[in-house]
């Protein structure tokens, strides 16, 4: 049984009621239908939660019932959902990936160990802004923070910076990440009318497929380089310098772990 909500029009449902400002239109609709309401957007039925109390009910008290994820059509490429911690369903595979991430990335001890790295990236950002200020140059704060976040992520995962904060040009890695973010967050008519997935009218799945191939090419190079370096390092030194990519490669080398070179790339992404 679905919660109350607007009836909507035939075929399109409540798409026109949501419009291009969904935050405002959903807030208005919630005042009429309550903090838990249902909307039919095209052929997709959506449940909207719009209060802190109801969010607690859904995300904490009944989290197992609502743990499923809708796979966006644009991201349904390159076997991405099956090995992604973000897009995969609540299944044994997803729980295993989450366990690895919790133990090797988000455990308090790991976060404390990476504190110096986070502080260093912020110092580099502040120095860049200060230098530009002294020189009287304008600074795109959003772009700078985006670059810093990319470098923090890449340094945490595979111990390398991927963009130059001082460069005005967009590097390959930055361009791919930005393109994927843009494509994944753009409203896609196929998500509301799945029958159109064979046509891909907005070309989003093709676009994401091209970007994911570029992304995977970068990771293939990193994985190959790291695998070769593993054979030349002493075990103790290897463990001391271990980053998240090393952890995943160690799992790849572990018999019956379920991790392969191919399916660790969506985790890195």
C-alpha positions as CSV (number, residue, x, y, z in Angstrom):
1,X,0.0,0.0,0.0
2,X,1.4,3.3,-1.1
3,X,1.3,6.6,0.9
4,X,-1.0,9.4,-0.3
5,X,0.0,11.6,-3.2
6,X,-1.3,13.4,-6.2
7,X,-3.2,11.4,-8.8
8,X,-1.2,12.8,-11.8
9,X,-2.0,12.7,-15.5
10,X,-2.2,9.6,-17.7
11,X,1.2,8.4,-18.9
12,X,3.3,11.3,-17.5
13,X,2.0,11.1,-14.0
14,X,3.2,14.0,-11.8
15,X,6.2,15.0,-13.9
16,X,4.8,18.4,-14.7
17,X,3.9,19.0,-11.1
18,X,7.5,18.4,-10.1
19,X,8.8,20.7,-12.9
20,X,12.4,22.0,-13.1
21,X,12.6,23.0,-9.4
22,X,11.9,19.7,-7.6
23,X,13.0,20.9,-4.2
24,X,10.4,23.7,-4.2
25,X,7.6,21.7,-5.8
26,X,8.1,18.6,-3.5
27,X,8.1,20.9,-0.4
28,X,4.8,22.3,-1.5
29,X,3.3,18.9,-2.2
30,X,4.5,17.6,1.2
31,X,2.5,20.3,2.9
32,X,-0.6,18.9,1.3
33,X,0.0,15.1,1.4
34,X,2.3,14.8,4.4
35,X,5.9,13.9,5.1
36,X,5.6,10.6,3.3
37,X,4.0,10.7,-0.1
38,X,4.0,8.8,-3.3
39,X,4.4,10.2,-6.8
40,X,4.1,8.6,-10.2
41,X,6.8,10.0,-12.4
42,X,6.1,8.6,-15.9
43,X,6.0,4.8,-15.3
44,X,8.1,5.0,-12.2
45,X,6.5,5.1,-8.7
46,X,8.5,7.2,-6.3
47,X,8.1,7.6,-2.5
48,X,9.2,11.0,-1.1
49,X,10.3,11.5,2.5
50,X,10.3,15.1,3.6
51,X,10.8,15.3,7.3
52,X,13.5,14.4,9.7
53,X,11.3,12.2,11.8
54,X,10.1,10.2,8.8
55,X,13.7,10.0,7.4
56,X,14.7,8.4,10.7
57,X,11.9,5.9,10.4
58,X,13.0,5.0,6.8
59,X,16.8,5.2,7.1
60,X,17.3,3.8,10.6
61,X,14.4,1.9,12.0
62,X,13.4,0.3,8.6
63,X,16.7,0.6,6.8
64,X,16.7,-3.1,5.6
65,X,13.3,-2.7,4.0
66,X,14.5,0.4,2.1
67,X,18.0,-0.8,1.3
68,X,17.3,-1.5,-2.4
69,X,18.6,0.9,-5.0
70,X,17.2,2.0,-8.4
71,X,19.9,1.7,-11.0
72,X,20.0,4.8,-13.2
73,X,19.9,3.8,-16.8
74,X,22.9,6.0,-17.7
75,X,25.1,4.1,-15.2
76,X,24.0,0.6,-16.3
77,X,27.2,0.2,-18.3
78,X,30.5,-1.7,-18.0
79,X,29.1,-4.0,-15.2
80,X,29.3,-0.9,-13.0
81,X,26.3,-1.5,-10.7
82,X,27.2,-5.1,-9.8
83,X,30.6,-4.1,-8.2
84,X,29.8,-0.5,-7.1
85,X,29.3,0.2,-3.4
86,X,27.0,3.1,-4.4
87,X,24.7,1.5,-7.0
88,X,24.7,-2.2,-6.1
89,X,21.7,-3.8,-4.3
90,X,21.8,-5.0,-0.7
91,X,23.2,-8.4,-1.4
92,X,26.2,-10.5,-0.2
93,X,28.5,-9.0,-2.8
94,X,27.6,-5.4,-1.7
95,X,28.0,-6.3,2.0
96,X,31.5,-7.7,1.3
97,X,32.5,-4.5,-0.6
98,X,31.1,-2.4,2.2
99,X,33.1,-4.5,4.8
100,X,36.3,-3.9,2.9
101,X,35.7,-0.2,2.6
102,X,34.7,0.1,6.3
103,X,37.8,-1.7,7.4
104,X,40.3,-0.2,5.0
105,X,39.0,3.3,4.4
106,X,36.6,4.5,7.0
107,X,37.7,2.8,10.2
108,X,38.7,5.4,12.9
109,X,42.3,4.2,12.9
110,X,42.5,4.6,9.1
111,X,40.9,8.0,9.2
112,X,43.3,9.2,11.9
113,X,46.2,7.9,9.9
114,X,45.1,9.9,6.9
115,X,44.5,13.1,8.9
116,X,47.9,14.5,7.8
117,X,47.0,13.9,4.1
118,X,43.8,15.8,4.5
119,X,45.5,18.7,6.3
120,X,48.2,18.9,3.6
121,X,45.6,19.1,0.8
122,X,43.8,22.0,2.6
123,X,47.2,23.8,3.1
124,X,47.9,23.5,-0.6
125,X,44.4,24.9,-1.5
126,X,44.8,27.8,0.9
127,X,48.3,28.5,-0.4
128,X,46.9,28.5,-4.0
129,X,44.1,31.0,-3.0
130,X,46.6,33.2,-1.1
131,X,49.0,33.3,-4.1
132,X,46.2,34.2,-6.5
133,X,44.9,36.9,-4.1
134,X,48.4,38.5,-3.8
135,X,48.7,38.5,-7.6
136,X,45.2,40.0,-8.0
137,X,44.0,37.0,-10.0
138,X,40.4,35.8,-9.8
139,X,39.9,32.4,-8.2
140,X,37.1,29.9,-9.1
141,X,36.6,28.5,-5.6
142,X,34.3,25.7,-6.7
143,X,36.8,24.5,-9.3
144,X,39.7,24.7,-6.8
145,X,37.7,22.7,-4.1
146,X,36.7,20.1,-6.8
147,X,40.4,19.7,-7.8
148,X,41.4,19.4,-4.1
149,X,38.8,16.8,-3.5
150,X,39.9,14.8,-6.5
151,X,43.5,14.9,-5.3
152,X,42.5,13.9,-1.8
153,X,40.5,11.0,-3.2
154,X,43.2,9.8,-5.6
155,X,46.0,10.2,-2.9
156,X,43.9,8.1,-0.5
157,X,43.1,5.4,-3.0
158,X,46.3,5.1,-5.1
159,X,48.8,7.6,-3.6
160,X,48.9,10.0,-6.6
161,X,47.6,13.5,-7.4
162,X,45.6,13.5,-10.6
163,X,45.2,17.2,-11.2
164,X,47.4,20.3,-11.0
165,X,45.8,23.0,-8.8
166,X,47.9,25.6,-10.5
167,X,46.9,24.6,-14.0
168,X,43.9,26.3,-15.7
169,X,43.4,23.4,-18.1
170,X,41.2,20.4,-17.4
171,X,43.2,17.2,-17.2
172,X,41.9,13.9,-18.6
173,X,41.0,12.4,-15.2
174,X,39.3,15.6,-14.0
175,X,37.4,15.8,-17.3
176,X,36.2,12.2,-17.1
177,X,35.1,12.6,-13.4
178,X,33.2,15.9,-14.2
179,X,31.6,14.3,-17.3
180,X,30.4,11.3,-15.3
181,X,29.1,13.5,-12.5
182,X,27.2,15.6,-15.0
183,X,25.7,12.7,-16.9
184,X,24.7,10.8,-13.8
185,X,22.9,13.7,-12.2
186,X,21.1,14.9,-15.4
187,X,17.4,14.0,-15.5
188,X,17.0,11.1,-18.0
189,X,13.7,10.4,-19.6
190,X,14.6,6.6,-19.8
191,X,14.4,6.4,-16.0
192,X,10.7,7.4,-16.1
193,X,9.9,5.6,-19.4
194,X,12.1,2.4,-19.4
195,X,10.7,1.3,-22.8
196,X,12.9,4.1,-24.3
197,X,16.1,2.5,-23.1
198,X,16.5,0.8,-26.5
199,X,16.6,4.2,-28.1
200,X,18.6,6.1,-25.4
201,X,17.1,9.4,-26.7
202,X,19.4,11.7,-24.8
203,X,22.5,9.7,-25.5
204,X,23.4,9.6,-21.8
205,X,24.1,5.8,-21.6
206,X,26.4,6.1,-24.7
207,X,28.1,9.1,-23.1
208,X,28.7,7.4,-19.8
209,X,29.9,4.2,-21.6
210,X,32.6,6.3,-23.4
211,X,33.6,8.0,-20.2
212,X,33.7,4.7,-18.2
213,X,36.0,3.2,-20.9
214,X,38.4,6.2,-20.4
215,X,38.1,5.8,-16.7
216,X,38.9,2.1,-16.8
217,X,41.9,2.7,-19.1
218,X,43.4,5.0,-16.4
219,X,42.8,2.4,-13.8
220,X,44.2,-0.4,-16.0
221,X,47.4,1.5,-16.3
222,X,47.6,2.2,-12.5
223,X,46.8,-1.4,-11.7
224,X,49.4,-2.8,-14.1
225,X,52.1,-0.4,-12.8
226,X,51.3,-1.2,-9.1
227,X,51.3,-4.9,-9.8
228,X,54.7,-4.7,-11.3
229,X,56.0,-2.7,-8.4
230,X,54.7,-5.3,-5.9
231,X,57.2,-7.9,-7.2
232,X,60.1,-5.6,-6.6
233,X,59.3,-4.4,-3.0
234,X,60.1,-6.1,0.2
235,X,57.0,-7.4,2.1
236,X,57.5,-5.1,5.1
237,X,58.0,-2.0,3.0
238,X,55.0,-2.9,0.9
239,X,52.8,-3.2,3.9
240,X,54.0,0.1,5.4
241,X,53.2,2.0,2.2
242,X,49.9,0.2,1.5
243,X,47.0,2.3,0.1
244,X,43.5,1.2,-0.8
245,X,44.6,0.0,-4.3
246,X,47.2,-2.2,-2.6
247,X,44.5,-3.6,-0.4
248,X,42.2,-4.5,-3.4
249,X,45.1,-6.0,-5.3
250,X,45.9,-8.2,-2.2
251,X,42.3,-9.4,-2.3
252,X,42.6,-10.1,-6.1
253,X,45.6,-12.3,-5.3
254,X,43.7,-14.1,-2.5
255,X,42.1,-17.4,-3.8
256,X,38.3,-17.5,-3.8
257,X,38.0,-13.8,-2.6
258,X,35.6,-12.9,-5.4
259,X,37.7,-9.9,-6.3
260,X,39.3,-9.6,-9.8
261,X,41.2,-6.9,-11.7
262,X,38.0,-6.2,-13.6
263,X,35.5,-5.9,-10.7
264,X,37.7,-3.8,-8.5
265,X,37.6,-0.9,-11.0
266,X,34.0,0.1,-10.1
267,X,35.0,0.2,-6.4
268,X,37.9,2.5,-7.2
269,X,35.5,4.7,-9.2
